[in-house]
């Protein structure tokens, strides 16, 4: 989507204050180093609404566990957004400020619910996160009942695409990603795959959607091997790997090694899986593996324990592609300066989610989840952020978009992720920037 094109409002907003704030969103919602501060009119209007003091936004982040590589970076992005929002407000003389109260969920659905209940008891009404769809699925009923707004930077399960609920998502659902993964695999020349997938809301949904689309293209899913994620200790994948090796050996005999691959619908526990493959199931290292947004860019996967095996099988992984405009570049540079490493895709959407949260609170003039829920889609769709236009649909989810393709490579003796191509949603085709 062009950076200069502005999305129309998707719903009417009935007060002067809300209209004024939303009108300023496109012009001023960016880091202060990029855009001049807003005019004082927004401050005057905000003060007329009786707003003053500090408003707290909650953040349910996976700072430990299977998604910690993402969660740690997203925490930085949220904090950067809060700093930029406060600078924007202060520069206009406003007395309103925001702060974030972040809690670690460990990517555990039960812990996510406990943390949400604890923060809600403190009066927090609007939240960034959670990261994983399993977490979102487990807390949504509580959020809906108690009018708590959740703005997830990365949840993708199609089962959570529900109109008029309190979950909003800054990336497309797996309806889009399943098409991207299927096309990547099929265009690569693979006709038969073995799927290994997490048995949870995200893994079940994405693997099933992939299988349906891949078969439409003419491919065959030889087997789907699932596993139940563990929240403590080291997982043992020997039952799954034994089955996968058996499937692989039979498929290679029948179809040939070049036509068979593994599709891994996992988080970074794939690093443990690859270590176990290296020690007892080496045949599975002879083929290419494909991944998803659960692995793309994850530094745990490229770590010392599994990096060599990951580079051998490539882990060609899809993930939502932010719009690479001026704001994207400015945020990337600021993030690297602060964090010391590159942001992942969900750092961009976490930053934007935080801006949308704050702007929505400003739009309604109070810390009220029920009120924020009613205007959030309109606020988001009139905001151009570091990831581009949010373009939320009636379910509160980002509409279908392009997907980046990353691969694990070895460069100058260093194992790392490399961007190798993009899947185009409009063309349903993969264009490569380098040969995978």
Beta strands, then each sheet from edge to edge (+ up, - down):
strand 1: 53-61
strand 2: 96-104
strand 3: 126-128
strand 4: 149-152
strand 5: 167-169
strand 6: 192-198
strand 7: 220-227
strand 8: 260-265
strand 9: 289-291
strand 10: 316-320
strand 11: 384-385
strand 12: 388-389
strand 13: 403-411
strand 14: 414-424
strand 15: 429-432
sheet 1: 2+ 1+ 3+ 4+ 5+
sheet 2: 7+ 6+ 8+ 9+ 10+ 13- 14+ 15-
sheet 3: 11+ 12-
end
